[in-house]
């Protein structure tokens, strides 16, 4: 399995926390810092899953 080292930032915007991956233009949000990071992790997993299928389809 290929591993990626990704850098993320999290900041509060209004009532929500925003998590953004600096290496790939993907972000997500949540009611807490942890929820925002969990949602970002899910979005990145979907991105890499789609990317894998596009390369080898």
C-alpha angles and dihedrals in degrees: 000000000000116000126210128199107216131181119217136187128200128198137166118249114180109309095342139071117230121208119195131184109225095201096053125029096247128122140169139179143217144173090262136029090251093050091049091052092046090051091047090051090053092048091050091048090054091046093053092043090054091043091054092052093047093052096050103030 
